[in-house]
Amino acid sequence: MPILGLKTPGPSCPTHFDLETLIRPNILALQPYRCARDDYSAGVLLDANENAIGPSIPSLANSDNVAAQTLSLLSDDEIASLNRYPSPTHDDLKRSIAKLRGVPDEQWVFLGVGSDEVIDMLYRVLCVPAKDRVMTCPPTYGMYKVTANVNDVGVLEVPLVTEDGKFQLDEEAMDEAFQANADLKMLFICSPGNPTGTIIPLDAIRRVAENPKFKGVIVVDEAYIDFAPEGTSAVNLVNEFANVCVSLGVSMAALTDRLGYLIAPPPLVQILTNTKAPYNVSLPTASLAASAVSTEGLATMSRSVATLNLNRKALIEGLKDTKGVGRILGGNHANFVLAEILDSEGKPSNQKAVEVYKTMAESKGVVVRFRGSERGCEGCLRITVGTEEECKEAVKQLAALL
């Protein structure tokens, strides 16, 4: 059955991959909901049961709440139009993202409410509940498993190689798992890893994409890729492989409807578009995201990334000079570092790490994250790279405790 609405076929490599056989039959046959703004968005709009009087928003003057501050970033025309439904597609924003990430056009971009909605949508279109399974490679982002549980999808875990803090794909074990589990629908690869901060080399992802034993979709989660060296993003593989997609996001964490997006071949983007809610991304979110990926916004981000990467280097140096801190694990290619906390015998200790984590938060005003329960991360705290002053304060308080 052809994919409804598909305009561009996308890559034909690898030859063993067939997306249509992976999509749930009811999703493939789904007639997309036609919303009011699919056809017309200008004129006397009496088609969508909107509030014609205007948005019910009090004056923004002298207001310091978050909602007012967010709205103050919008133009007067945008604020005045908040009583109308937004674009269901936000094609201008998609085109900007496509240009930024190096794919042909907007047909290669799917927008979601944060990366978590993108991940959930992939489960919903690909995986039959109580039947299908996916593969994850722990230690990794915990939402892959949570979302699998929500959708009643099984999870096959093939751990990363963690010896000496490598945190790389165990390709031999994965190959054996592909051979024994031919029905796997997705593989999640987090790069840079969370909590590891380690890049998975493109050659390794390419080998998996070319492996005829795996017939599913490879989802590369690159939430932190902008802190990694240039040339490490898997987006270039999306242009080549029909079975590779990349999940990213725009840094606006405080918005309740954050913007996440998927760079994927057009057939998968079209399936997701056919299935999504009509107006899943709001006008304020789309407008702020468009500003973030504008020329000026990207220049600002570039300066921020450069500063944070310098702060990351200083944070690592400070931690290495702190008695009681062990190895700095992982590749340090994200905006956080993973540091071992040692006991009195010089061994990584979860008990000590938890004690430090709680004391830092409750008594010292510095909040980090305990990650010692993750595979290969015994005794580890994950410390986000903050401002220069925040990093110095974190090292100071940690040194005082240890």
FIFIPA-761998 format. One record per residue (C-alpha): x, y, z; residue in three letters. Coordinates in pm, whole numbers, m for minus. Each point is the difference from the previous one (the first is absolute). Layout:
N
+--------+--------+--------+-----+
:     px :     py :     pz :  aa :
+--------+--------+--------+-----+
:      X :      Y :      Z : Ala :
...
+--------+--------+--------+-----+
//
This chain:
402
+--------+--------+--------+-----+
:     px :     py :     pz :  aa :
+--------+--------+--------+-----+
:      0 :      0 :      0 : Met :
:    151 :    340 :    m97 : Pro :
:     59 :    264 :    267 : Ile :
:   m275 :    261 :    m24 : Leu :
:    123 :    349 :    m87 : Gly :
:    358 :   m104 :    m79 : Leu :
:    165 :    232 :   m255 : Lys :
:    366 :   m100 :     22 : Thr :
:    114 :   m363 :     26 : Pro :
:    326 :     64 :    186 : Gly :
:    309 :   m226 :      3 : Pro :
:    m12 :   m353 :   m141 : Ser :
:    293 :   m132 :    204 : Cys :
:     29 :   m254 :    161 : Pro :
:   m175 :   m245 :   m232 : Thr :
:   m112 :   m226 :    287 : His :
:   m211 :    277 :    160 : Phe :
:   m372 :     45 :    m70 : Asp :
:   m174 :    261 :    216 : Leu :
:   m353 :    m92 :   m109 : Glu :
:     35 :   m351 :    144 : Thr :
:    101 :    150 :    337 : Leu :
:   m288 :    246 :     38 : Ile :
:   m304 :   m124 :    192 : Arg :
:   m263 :    m89 :   m263 : Pro :
:   m266 :    221 :    160 : Asn :
:    241 :    297 :     m9 : Ile :
:     96 :    m64 :   m362 : Leu :
:   m369 :     m4 :    m96 : Ala :
:    m84 :    303 :    216 : Leu :
:   m182 :    286 :   m169 : Gln :
:    160 :    310 :    157 : Pro :
:   m225 :    247 :    177 : Tyr :
:    m63 :    305 :   m216 : Arg :
:     16 :    309 :    222 : Cys :
:   m130 :    346 :    m85 : Ala :
:    344 :    149 :    m68 : Arg :
:    100 :   m273 :   m246 : Asp :
:   m190 :    186 :   m272 : Asp :
:    m31 :    370 :     87 : Tyr :
:    173 :    227 :    251 : Ser :
:   m104 :    351 :   m107 : Ala :
:   m322 :    192 :    m48 : Gly :
:   m314 :     13 :    211 : Val :
:     62 :   m325 :    188 : Leu :
:   m332 :   m152 :    106 : Leu :
:     95 :   m363 :    m47 : Asp :
:    170 :   m114 :    321 : Ala :
:   m225 :    109 :    291 : Asn :
:    265 :    238 :    131 : Glu :
:    m44 :    299 :    231 : Asn :
:    m53 :    282 :   m249 : Ala :
:     22 :    272 :    269 : Ile :
:    368 :    m56 :     68 : Gly :
:    228 :   m171 :    252 : Pro :
:    m97 :     24 :    368 : Ser :
:    336 :    121 :    126 : Ile :
:     38 :    277 :    262 : Pro :
:    241 :    286 :    m48 : Ser :
:    366 :   m101 :    m10 : Leu :
:    109 :    331 :    148 : Ala :
:    205 :    m26 :    319 : Asn :
:    m55 :   m375 :     15 : Ser :
:    285 :   m227 :    101 : Asp :
:   m162 :   m342 :    m35 : Asn :
:    149 :   m250 :   m245 : Val :
:   m303 :     m5 :   m231 : Ala :
:      9 :    378 :    m38 : Ala :
:    374 :     m1 :    m64 : Gln :
:    m46 :   m266 :   m269 : Thr :
:   m280 :    192 :   m169 : Leu :
:    204 :    321 :     11 : Ser :
:    241 :   m164 :   m246 : Leu :
:   m278 :    m31 :   m259 : Leu :
:    m98 :    270 :   m247 : Ser :
:   m323 :    194 :     46 : Asp :
:   m150 :   m182 :   m298 : Asp :
:     91 :   m337 :    150 : Glu :
:   m157 :     89 :    335 : Ile :
:   m312 :    129 :   m174 : Ala :
:    m33 :   m330 :   m190 : Ser :
:     17 :   m228 :    306 : Leu :
:   m376 :    m48 :    m21 : Asn :
:     53 :   m178 :   m334 : Arg :
:    132 :   m349 :    m54 : Tyr :
:    367 :     m7 :   m106 : Pro :
:    139 :   m155 :   m315 : Ser :
:    m25 :   m380 :     18 : Pro :
:    333 :    m33 :   m181 : Thr :
:    218 :    310 :     73 : His :
:    173 :    m48 :   m335 : Asp :
:    214 :    315 :     28 : Asp :
:    147 :   m127 :    326 : Leu :
:     55 :   m344 :   m153 : Lys :
:    184 :    156 :   m295 : Arg :
:    229 :    190 :    239 : Ser :
:     74 :   m320 :    192 : Ile :
:     60 :   m193 :   m323 : Ala :
:    252 :    262 :   m109 : Lys :
:    168 :     m3 :    341 : Leu :
:     35 :   m378 :     12 : Arg :
:     86 :    m57 :   m366 : Gly :
:   m298 :   m189 :   m142 : Val :
:   m176 :     94 :   m327 : Pro :
:   m323 :    163 :    120 : Asp :
:   m287 :      6 :    250 : Glu :
:   m118 :   m345 :   m103 : Gln :
:    293 :   m143 :    198 : Trp :
:   m105 :    168 :    329 : Val :
:   m266 :   m100 :    252 : Phe :
:    m82 :    233 :    290 : Leu :
:   m108 :   m118 :    346 : Gly :
:    m63 :    128 :    351 : Val :
:    350 :    m70 :    120 : Gly :
:    202 :   m305 :   m102 : Ser :
:   m213 :   m211 :    233 : Asp :
:   m307 :     44 :   m224 : Glu :
:    210 :    m90 :   m303 : Val :
:    115 :   m320 :    171 : Ile :
:   m356 :    m84 :    107 : Asp :
:   m128 :     55 :   m354 : Met :
:    260 :   m239 :   m139 : Leu :
:   m119 :   m268 :    241 : Tyr :
:   m363 :     64 :    m96 : Arg :
:     50 :    m30 :   m376 : Val :
:    250 :   m285 :     m3 : Leu :
:    m75 :   m228 :    296 : Cys :
:   m301 :   m222 :     56 : Val :
:    m76 :     m4 :    377 : Pro :
:     61 :   m328 :    185 : Ala :
:    179 :   m139 :   m307 : Lys :
:    294 :    205 :   m126 : Asp :
:    337 :     77 :    157 : Arg :
:    276 :    257 :    m27 : Val :
:    370 :     m2 :     89 : Met :
:    176 :    241 :    235 : Thr :
:    367 :     19 :    100 : Cys :
:     33 :     90 :    369 : Pro :
:    118 :    210 :    166 : Pro :
:   m227 :    230 :   m197 : Thr :
:   m290 :    245 :     20 : Tyr :
:   m269 :   m148 :    224 : Gly :
:   m300 :    123 :   m201 : Met :
:     53 :   m263 :   m270 : Tyr :
:    m96 :   m268 :    251 : Lys :
:   m273 :    207 :    169 : Val :
:   m165 :     74 :   m334 : Thr :
:     27 :   m366 :    m96 : Ala :
:   m181 :    m94 :    322 : Asn :
:   m270 :    261 :    m64 : Val :
:    m57 :   m144 :   m348 : Asn :
:     23 :   m363 :    120 : Asp :
:    306 :    m67 :   m213 : Val :
:    279 :   m237 :    101 : Gly :
:    359 :    116 :     48 : Val :
:    308 :   m205 :    m83 : Leu :
:    307 :    147 :    167 : Glu :
:    346 :    m47 :   m153 : Val :
:    233 :    196 :    230 : Pro :
:    275 :    227 :   m121 : Leu :
:    358 :   m106 :     49 : Val :
:     69 :    180 :    328 : Thr :
:    352 :   m118 :     89 : Glu :
:    236 :    291 :     65 : Asp :
:   m287 :    242 :    m61 : Gly :
:    m21 :    m76 :   m374 : Lys :
:   m382 :      0 :    m26 : Phe :
:      1 :   m123 :   m360 : Gln :
:   m234 :   m234 :   m190 : Leu :
:     64 :   m370 :     53 : Asp :
:    m34 :    m78 :   m369 : Glu :
:     68 :   m371 :     38 : Glu :
:   m272 :    m40 :    264 : Ala :
:   m237 :    213 :   m206 : Met :
:     59 :   m216 :   m307 : Asp :
:    m84 :   m312 :    200 : Glu :
:   m315 :    170 :    133 : Ala :
:   m106 :    100 :   m352 : Phe :
:     46 :   m360 :   m113 : Gln :
:   m211 :   m135 :    288 : Ala :
:   m266 :    274 :    m12 : Asn :
:    m90 :     74 :   m360 : Ala :
:   m317 :    185 :    100 : Asp :
:    162 :    296 :    180 : Leu :
:   m171 :    322 :   m113 : Lys :
:    240 :    267 :    127 : Met :
:    349 :     50 :    136 : Leu :
:     69 :    304 :    220 : Phe :
:    354 :    140 :     m7 : Ile :
:     66 :    301 :    224 : Cys :
:    292 :    208 :   m131 : Ser :
:    142 :    180 :    192 : Pro :
:   m120 :   m247 :    258 : Gly :
:   m203 :     92 :    306 : Asn :
:    146 :    m34 :    263 : Pro :
:    328 :    m89 :   m170 : Thr :
:     64 :    305 :   m221 : Gly :
:    163 :   m231 :   m254 : Thr :
:    m32 :     26 :   m379 : Ile :
:    m78 :   m318 :   m192 : Ile :
:    217 :      7 :   m315 : Pro :
:   m184 :     33 :   m331 : Leu :
:    179 :   m307 :   m136 : Asp :
:   m157 :   m211 :    275 : Ala :
:   m349 :    133 :    m77 : Ile :
:     62 :    m57 :   m371 : Arg :
:     94 :   m364 :     63 : Arg :
:   m327 :    m55 :    188 : Val :
:   m198 :    173 :   m277 : Ala :
:    158 :   m229 :   m258 : Glu :
:    m48 :   m317 :    208 : Asn :
:   m263 :   m212 :   m182 : Pro :
:    m85 :   m180 :    325 : Lys :
:   m162 :    316 :    137 : Phe :
:   m309 :    101 :   m194 : Lys :
:   m122 :    277 :    234 : Gly :
:     48 :    375 :     37 : Val :
:    310 :    148 :    165 : Ile :
:    m85 :    301 :    218 : Val :
:    308 :    208 :     84 : Val :
:    m77 :    234 :    289 : Asp :
:    224 :    307 :    m37 : Glu :
:   m145 :    226 :    268 : Ala :
:    351 :    121 :     93 : Tyr :
:    170 :    m12 :   m341 : Ile :
:     64 :    375 :    m15 : Asp :
:    256 :    m39 :    280 : Phe :
:    189 :   m269 :   m194 : Ala :
:    271 :     45 :   m265 : Pro :
:   m110 :     89 :   m352 : Glu :
:    m59 :   m292 :   m235 : Gly :
:   m128 :   m237 :    269 : Thr :
:   m373 :     35 :    m71 : Ser :
:   m180 :   m294 :   m161 : Ala :
:   m225 :    233 :   m204 : Val :
:    222 :    m57 :   m304 : Asn :
:    m93 :   m369 :     19 : Leu :
:   m370 :     92 :    m28 : Val :
:     66 :    131 :   m351 : Asn :
:    147 :   m339 :    m90 : Glu :
:   m196 :   m260 :    197 : Phe :
:   m376 :    m58 :      5 : Ala :
:     26 :   m172 :    340 : Asn :
:    176 :    281 :    193 : Val :
:   m165 :    298 :    172 : Cys :
:    137 :    255 :    247 : Val :
:   m185 :    156 :    294 : Ser :
:    100 :    353 :    104 : Leu :
:   m149 :    299 :    177 : Gly :
:      5 :    376 :     37 : Val :
:    127 :    113 :    341 : Ser :
:   m310 :    146 :    167 : Met :
:    m39 :   m229 :    301 : Ala :
:   m228 :    229 :    201 : Ala :
:   m279 :     m5 :   m256 : Leu :
:   m267 :   m257 :     85 : Thr :
:    m27 :    m82 :   m369 : Asp :
:    368 :    m16 :    m85 : Arg :
:    106 :    m54 :   m360 : Leu :
:    155 :   m328 :   m102 : Gly :
:     45 :   m116 :   m354 : Tyr :
:     93 :   m305 :   m201 : Leu :
:    220 :      8 :   m308 : Ile :
:   m113 :   m301 :   m201 : Ala :
:    m62 :   m118 :   m357 : Pro :
:   m329 :    138 :   m138 : Pro :
:   m195 :   m329 :     18 : Pro :
:     42 :    m20 :    378 : Leu :
:    m66 :    375 :     41 : Val :
:   m323 :    m39 :   m201 : Gln :
:   m119 :   m293 :    213 : Ile :
:     62 :    202 :    318 : Leu :
:   m172 :    304 :   m150 : Thr :
:   m304 :   m208 :    m94 : Asn :
:    m24 :   m125 :    359 : Thr :
:     76 :    305 :    217 : Lys :
:   m252 :    229 :    168 : Ala :
:   m108 :    283 :   m235 : Pro :
:    160 :    290 :    190 : Tyr :
:    261 :   m169 :    217 : Asn :
:    249 :    292 :     m9 : Val :
:   m131 :    336 :    124 : Ser :
:     59 :    336 :   m165 : Leu :
:    214 :    139 :    289 : Pro :
:    223 :   m309 :     m7 : Thr :
:     37 :      6 :   m378 : Ala :
:     69 :    375 :      0 : Ser :
:    267 :    m23 :    271 : Leu :
:    155 :   m302 :   m171 : Ala :
:     12 :    189 :   m330 : Ala :
:    186 :    279 :    178 : Ser :
:    239 :   m252 :    153 : Ala :
:     92 :   m145 :   m342 : Val :
:     25 :    340 :   m172 : Ser :
:    342 :    135 :    m97 : Thr :
:     12 :    214 :    312 : Glu :
:   m129 :   m282 :    220 : Gly :
:    257 :   m246 :   m132 : Leu :
:    279 :    252 :     58 : Ala :
:   m118 :     39 :    359 : Thr :
:    m13 :   m376 :     44 : Met :
:    348 :    m38 :   m145 : Ser :
:    140 :    247 :    252 : Arg :
:   m182 :   m176 :    284 : Ser :
:    129 :   m341 :   m106 : Val :
:    356 :    130 :    m24 : Ala :
:    m25 :    148 :    350 : Thr :
:   m153 :   m315 :    149 : Leu :
:    263 :   m220 :   m162 : Asn :
:    272 :    216 :    158 : Leu :
:   m182 :    m27 :    332 : Asn :
:    m19 :   m377 :    m48 : Arg :
:    376 :    m16 :    m40 : Lys :
:     52 :    208 :    315 : Ala :
:   m253 :   m212 :    192 : Leu :
:    179 :   m319 :    m96 : Ile :
:    336 :    144 :    104 : Glu :
:   m147 :    112 :    331 : Gly :
:   m150 :   m342 :     67 : Leu :
:    324 :   m178 :    m86 : Lys :
:    179 :    212 :    262 : Asp :
:   m258 :    m83 :    267 : Thr :
:     96 :   m267 :    251 : Lys :
:   m269 :   m268 :     19 : Gly :
:   m103 :     36 :   m365 : Val :
:    106 :   m289 :   m221 : Gly :
:    m14 :    m31 :   m376 : Arg :
:   m195 :    233 :   m226 : Ile :
:   m176 :   m262 :   m209 : Leu :
:   m135 :     15 :   m354 : Gly :
:     92 :    214 :   m296 : Gly :
:    m96 :    340 :    147 : Asn :
:   m173 :    103 :   m323 : His :
:   m318 :    138 :    162 : Ala :
:    m85 :    281 :    243 : Asn :
:     65 :   m220 :    303 : Phe :
:    274 :   m217 :    148 : Val :
:    m12 :   m334 :    179 : Leu :
:    225 :    m16 :    306 : Ala :
:     76 :   m288 :    236 : Glu :
:    m24 :     58 :    375 : Ile :
:    245 :   m216 :    195 : Leu :
:    m26 :   m156 :    345 : Asp :
:    278 :     m3 :    261 : Ser :
:    164 :   m292 :   m181 : Glu :
:     11 :    185 :   m330 : Gly :
:   m277 :   m201 :   m165 : Lys :
:   m311 :    138 :   m175 : Pro :
:   m282 :     m2 :    255 : Ser :
:   m372 :     39 :    m55 : Asn :
:    m51 :     51 :    372 : Gln :
:    251 :    285 :      7 : Lys :
:   m137 :    149 :   m323 : Ala :
:   m357 :      4 :    133 : Val :
:    118 :    160 :    325 : Glu :
:    185 :    272 :   m193 : Val :
:   m292 :     52 :   m241 : Tyr :
:   m252 :     51 :    282 : Lys :
:    226 :    218 :    214 : Thr :
:     94 :    219 :   m295 : Met :
:   m368 :     60 :    m83 : Ala :
:   m140 :     32 :    351 : Glu :
:    280 :    185 :    180 : Ser :
:    224 :    159 :   m262 : Lys :
:   m249 :    123 :   m259 : Gly :
:    164 :   m187 :   m288 : Val :
:   m216 :   m259 :   m179 : Val :
:    163 :   m272 :   m208 : Val :
:   m134 :   m343 :   m104 : Arg :
:     80 :   m344 :    143 : Phe :
:     52 :   m248 :   m284 : Arg :
:    170 :   m285 :    183 : Gly :
:   m286 :   m242 :    m62 : Ser :
:     72 :      6 :   m375 : Glu :
:    208 :   m278 :   m155 : Arg :
:    371 :     83 :      4 : Gly :
:    m58 :    317 :    207 : Cys :
:     55 :   m121 :    356 : Glu :
:     61 :    286 :    241 : Gly :
:    m68 :    263 :   m265 : Cys :
:   m150 :    345 :     18 : Leu :
:   m107 :    175 :   m319 : Arg :
:     81 :    369 :     19 : Ile :
:   m146 :    240 :   m254 : Thr :
:    236 :    265 :   m132 : Val :
:   m124 :    335 :    131 : Gly :
:    141 :    350 :     m2 : Thr :
:    365 :     50 :     99 : Glu :
:   m111 :    104 :    350 : Glu :
:   m239 :   m296 :     35 : Glu :
:    269 :   m249 :   m101 : Cys :
:    245 :    150 :    248 : Lys :
:   m263 :    m14 :    276 : Glu :
:    m76 :   m367 :    m80 : Ala :
:    369 :    m95 :     20 : Val :
:     47 :    207 :    318 : Lys :
:   m291 :   m165 :    183 : Gln :
:     94 :   m346 :   m124 : Leu :
:    359 :     45 :    117 : Ala :
:   m117 :    120 :    341 : Ala :
:   m222 :   m306 :     45 : Leu :
:    258 :   m251 :   m115 : Leu :
+--------+--------+--------+-----+
//
